[in-house]
Amino acid sequence: MNILKKVPTTQDSDGKICYGNGILTNIVMLSVEEVDGVMIAPSSKPIDYFFDKDGVVVDIDIKINYTCNVSETAYNVQESVRHNVEAMTEYKISTVNVFVKDIYFDDSALKKDAR
């Protein structure tokens, strides 16, 4: 199922832009990868979204590195998702809900610095 949105073109005629089903999911995944110390949590549906009257509501399950500040990192994820979705599509983000499901311990970066 594709989502249709009517967008005016430069010649004052009506046109349509069609976004595929997975476009928002892919944009959200890229946005989460931009934030240091975060990865998508493995769950049945880690990224979910729906449309309401104010815009798109996005729910994301993430894992955070144990060295990161949880609230600051979650805020960075929210802003990254908001910016990228609004820049890459014509959608307006209403809410980005970030659910921290787990932390992970990855000392490989710390071990490289110690050498």
Secondary structure, DSSP 8 states (H G I E B T S, - for coil): --EEEEEE-TTS-EEEEEE-TTHHHHHHHHHHHHSTTEEE--SS-SEEEEEETTEEEEEEEEEEETTS-HHHHHHHHHHHHHHHHHHHSS--EEEEEEEEEEEE---HHHHHHH-
